[in-house]
Amino acid sequence: MAGPVKRSVTIAGHATSVSLEPVFWAALDRAAAEDAIPVNALVARIDAVRIEAVDPPNLTSALRVWLFERFAGEQVPPTPNPLP
């Protein structure tokens, strides 16, 4: 499994870095395309919900959870087991 990839996103006019594994970036790109909005707009939408929480998680965690909840019912290809 590939490690996290850092990308810059803009939220409310401010650039911030987010580190996610490639599978999460692909899911974020897919969700944005399905909603017909830019990735930055989707991240801003998720961030707006995140900061309303009583104890807000960090943005990266909020993105992972949101993506998991969005695509939870779908079949995920198994990760190859590196152990013999």
TAQUI-V480296 format. One record per backbone hydrogen bond with DSSP energy under -1.0 kcal/mol. CO is the residue of the C=O (numbers start at 1). NH is the residue of the N-H. E is the energy in kcal/mol with one decimal. If there is no record, write none. Layout:
# TAQUI-V480296
<<CO & NH & E> <CO & NH & E>>
This chain:
# TAQUI-V480296
<<5 & 20 & -2.1> <7 & 18 & -2.8> <9 & 16 & -2.9> <11 & 14 & -1.9> <14 & 11 & -2.9> <16 & 9 & -3.0> <18 & 7 & -2.6> <20 & 5 & -3.2> <21 & 24 & -1.2> <21 & 25 & -1.8> <22 & 26 & -2.7> <23 & 27 & -1.8> <24 & 28 & -2.5> <25 & 29 & -2.7> <26 & 30 & -2.3> <27 & 31 & -2.7> <28 & 32 & -2.3> <29 & 33 & -2.2> <30 & 34 & -2.8> <31 & 35 & -2.0> <32 & 37 & -2.4> <38 & 42 & -2.0> <39 & 43 & -2.9> <40 & 44 & -2.4> <41 & 45 & -2.1> <42 & 46 & -2.5> <43 & 47 & -2.7> <44 & 48 & -2.3> <45 & 49 & -1.5> <46 & 50 & -2.3> <47 & 51 & -2.5> <50 & 53 & -1.6> <58 & 62 & -2.3> <59 & 63 & -2.5> <60 & 64 & -2.3> <61 & 65 & -2.6> <62 & 66 & -2.5> <63 & 67 & -2.6> <64 & 68 & -2.5> <65 & 69 & -2.8> <66 & 70 & -2.3> <67 & 71 & -2.3> <71 & 74 & -1.7>>
